[in-house]
């Protein structure tokens, strides 16, 4: 994904189980792969799967993160998500509050070491 100048993006992920999605989001934030996640617990997804139209309840989260972390989030979703083909979409942020951009960048940096090592 190309950087649009803000250095951040929104990553959308859906899942059938809202609690699983909240736990996954929490792990991404703990690991500093996302600064935050805004979850909608009830959406309706219509899609074609295995030749049939599906109509299912799902949850959706919008993660705010650095563009350069998207690949790691996609990799984690591929390894941990219960779906065979999880929806993970990175959307550009064309403009944003500069203070918010700085906060997202700060929260997705590696945590400072406290053991005296650089």
N, C-alpha and C positions, 0 to 999 in steps of 0.2 A: 504494500500500500504506500502510495507516495504521500509525503508530508505536505499539507496544505498551508503551512506557515505558522499554524498554532502549535504544532507538535503533538496535539492530542486528538483523540477520536472517540466515538461512541461505538461500543461493541454490543450488539443485540444477541441474546441467547434465549431460546425457548426450551421448555421441558414440560412433561406431563405433571410432575409432582412439584408443587410450589415449595415444599419444605426441602426437597433435594436441591432445588435451584438456589434457595436462600443459603443453604450450607455450602454449596459450590461457590457462590458469590463471596461468602465470608472467607473461605480458604484463599480465594484469589486476592482479597484485600489483605489478609494476614501475610501472604507471601509477596505483597507489594506489587502485584501484577495489575491491580486496579485501585483507583483512589476511592471509588464508591460504586454502588449499584442501586439503581432505582427500579424496584420490582412491582410489576402489576400482576396480581395473583390470579386474575380470571380474564383470560382472553379466549376467543373461539378461533380455532385454526381449521381452515378448509384447504385440502390439498389432495393430490393424486398420489397413491402409494400402492404398489403391486397391482396396477391396473384398475383400481377402484377409487372413487372419490371418498375421502375420509372427512369427518366433521367431529372434531375432538376439542375438549377443554384443555387449555394449557396455561402456563405462567410465562411471563416475559420479563427479562431484566435488561436494563440499559446500563452498561458499565462505562465509566469514564477512565481513560487510560492514555498512556503515551503511544504514539503510532509504532514505535520500535518494539513494543511489547505484544502487539497483536499476534504475531506468530507463536509466541509462547502460550497465549490464551487459547488459540486454536488447537495447539498440541495438547494442552491439558484437557480441553473439552473432548477431543478425540479419544483420550485415554480414560476419562472418568465418566463421561455422559452415558446414561443408559440407552440412548437411541443409537441405532446403527448408523444413521446419518444425521447428526445434530445440526440444527440451524445455528450458525455463528456468522454474523455479518458485521463487518467494520464499516462505519459510516464516517465521512469526513466532518470535521467541525470547521466551518468557513470563517467564523468569527466568534469571539467569546470575551467575557470580562477578563482583562489581563490578570487580575488577582486570582480568578478561578483557575485560569491556565497554570499560573505559578503554583497554586495549591495542588492541582492534579500532578504536576511534574514532581513537586516535593514529596508527595505521598507515594509515588511510585518509584522513588529512588531506593537503592539498597539502604537498609537501616544502618545508622552509624554504629560502629563497633564500640563496645564498652569495655573490652579487655585490654585496651592500650595499644592494640595492633592497628596499623593503618588500613 
